[in-house]
Amino acid sequence: MKPVIGVTGPNRGGSAAWLCARFAVWWAGGRPVHITPARPLTAEALDGLIIGGGADVAPELYGEEPATPSMRSLRRSSRTLPRFLATLLLFPLLWVLRRLLSTKRSMGGDIDRDALEQQLLHTALERGLPVLGICRGAQLLNVVCGGTLHQDLSAFYAEAPNLWTIWPQKSVRITPDSRLATALNRTYCHVNSLHRQAIRTPAANLQAVAHEDNGVVQAIEDPRAACIIGVQWHPEYLPQKREQRALFRYLVTTAGAA
């Protein structure tokens, strides 16, 4: 029997993220199941859980008022000329795909999804299920466990813009001997960047185990658990990278062993 891995998403949009995550879980040897507010499923039916990316986590969940992000925090860039030209040429297609397949239902977040995923996370953590949080999922994992988020990252990108790209252009350093380093089999990698917010204070039971050079947290994990990991990037969009495929394999293998 293949381990059943739940993959969360919004009611509307998110098709690209679901299809990519579905393929990644299948390739890793698991059986992916799509979970949305309109098609809920309890964690008791799962062997592992992926909380996907999407709309910003409601700041009320970690005791803050909504902030208006500055334009500087939303600047986008391609680091090299070939990638810039490729992005420019593909812009019409990318714009259409983002409109049709976006997981961000609105700037105000997704209340129904917040409620569903909080419930799933609480039950999964209580049962000791392997968990992988992706982008928003990593942030929500941190909030559910008692941590906080940066709503505006502009202070971290005063000298260089915050990249917004599915290409693996952002450099990330990973703590040696962490679960994440074991899963990826490396302590340094390049990842994509599709986030406007990030983890500020890790929850008491979680540790920040990957950072950008400017200090922005790129991954968290529970060192006491076999696999409770959150990454700020989108590994499902990087199937060409061996270490990113290995992250899903680590989740599925841990789920199967449990």
N, C-alpha and C positions, 0 to 999 in steps of 0.2 A: 504493500500500500504506500502510495506517495504521500508525503506530509501535505496537509491542507494548509495553504497560506492565504489568509485574507488580505486583500489589498483595498484600502479605502480610497474614496474619491467623492466628488460632488455629484449632485443630481444631474446637472447640466454642464456639458463641456467635459474636458479631461480625457477624451478618447485616446489621444496620443499617449498620455502618461500611462493610462491603463493598459493599452496594447503593448507598450514597451516593457512595463513591469510584468505583465503576463508572460511575455516571451522570456524575460530574464529568469523568472521563477520556474517556468517550464524547462528552460535550458539547464537550470541548476538541479532539476530532478524533483521539483515540487508540483503540486496541483493548485494553481491560482484560483481564487474566488473573489469576484468583484463585490464590494460592499459600499453602498451609498445610503443616504438617509431614506430614500424611497425604497431601497432594497436592503434593509438591515439584516444583520446576522449577529448572533451572540458569540462571544469569544469561546464559549464552551464547545462550539462546533469546529474550532480551529486548532492547528498544531503550531502555528506561528502567525505573526501579524506584521503587516507593513502599513504604516500611516503615510499616505502619499502627500505630495506637494499641493499647493493651491492658495486659496485666499488667506490673508493675514489672520493670525490668531487674535481673537477679540481681546483688546488690552484690559478690559474689565476682569478678565480671568486671572490676571496677575496684579490687580489692584492699581491700574493706571487709567488715565483719561486718554482718549485717542489723540495722537499728535499729528500735525500736518508735516509730512516729510519735505525737506528742502529740495530744490531742483538739483543741487549739487549731488545729493545722494542718489539721484535717478539717472545721472549721466551714464552713457553707454559707450563702449569703445571696443574696437578690435585691435589687438596688439601689433599685428603684422600687416603689411600692405596686401599680400595675397589673401589673407582672411578678410581684410576690410573690403577688398574688391568682390570677393565671393559673397559676402553678406550684402553688399550693395546690389549686386546682380540678382540675388535671390530675394531681395526685400519684398517685392509684391507677393510672391508665394508665401514667404514667412508671415507677412502681415495677415493674409487670408487665413492661414493655418492657425495663427494665434487667436484670431477672432472666433474661428469655428471650434477650436479645440481647447480653448483656455480653461484652466481649472479655477480661475479667479472670477467668481460669479459677480462680485462687486468689490469696490474699495472698502465697503463697510464690513466685509467678512461674510461668513456663512454660519449663522447661528445653529441651524439644524445639524450641520456637519460637526461643529464644535461639540455639541451635546452627544452625538453618536460616538465620536472618536474618544471623547473623555471616558465614556462608559466602557468602551472596548479596552482602552488602555488600563483603566482601573482593574478590570477583570483579568486581563492578560498578565498584569504585574502580580496580582494576587495568586494566580495559578502558576506563575513562573514560566510563561510562554516566551519563546524568543521573539523579540520585537526589533524592527528596523524602522526608524523614523527618517523620512526624506524631506529635506527643506522645511516646509511648514510642519511636517510630522516630527522632525527633531525639535522644533520650537515647542510644539504642543506637548511632547513628551517631557520636556524640561518644565513647562508650566504646570502640568498635572502633578509632577513630583515636587513642586514648590519653588521653582526657579523663576527668573524674570527675563525679559527680552529688551533689546534695543529697538525702538520703533523707528529711529532715524540714525543712519550710519554715516552721515556726512562728515562728522569729525574724524573718522578713520580714513577718509579718502580726500583729504584737503590737498594733497600733492599729486595724487593719481586718481582717476575716476574709478568708480565701482563697475567692474565689467558686467555686462549683461549678454551672455552668450551661451549657446549649447556646446561650443567647442571647449576642449580642455585647456584653457588658457591661464587659469589661476593656480598659483603654486601653494601647496599646503604641506606643512610639516606635521608629522604624526609622532606622538609620544612612543618611544620604544617600549616594548613589553606590554603595551596595551592590547586589549581585545581587538581593537581596530587594526593595529599593526599586524597582529597575528592573522586576521582575516585577509588583509590585503597583501601580506607578506612583503611589506615595505614600510619605510618611515618617511617617505617623501613621494608626492605624486602631483600631477596636474589635473584639475577638475574644472567643470563648467560652473557657471554663476548665473542664477536666475532669481536671486533673492533681494528684497529691499530691507529686510530686518534680520536680526541675528540674536543669538543668546547673549544676555548680559551677565547674569549671575547663575551659574549652574546650581541645580537643586542639591540639597545636602547629600543625597545618595548617589549623585552623578559627578563625574569628573570631565573636565574639558581635556580632550586627548588629541586635538588637531587644531592648528591655528594658521592664519595667514601671517605674513611677516609683520603686518601692522597690528597684530594682536587680536583681530576678529576671530571668534571661536568658529571653527568649521566642523567640529564633531564632539559629541559627548558619549559617555557610556557609564554603565553601572559596573564597577570592577568586581562586584561580588557575584554577578550573574554571568552565565555562560554567553548570553547574547542579548543584551539590551543596549542598542547602539542607535545614535541619531547622527546623521550627516547633513550638512547644510547644502551640499551639492545634489545633483540628480544622477545617480549611477545608472538608472534605467535608460538614460539617453547616451550612455557611453559603452555600448556592447562591444565596441572594437578594442576596449582597454581590458586587458586580462585581469588586472587587479579589481576592476569594478564588477566583472562577472564573478570573481572570487568572493565578493561581498555577499552576493545573493546565494552562492553555494554554501558559504559559512552559515547563513541563516537557515537554509533548508536542511543542511546536514545536522545542525544543532536541534532543529525541530524534529527531525527523524529520530535522533538519538533519544530525545526526551519521550 
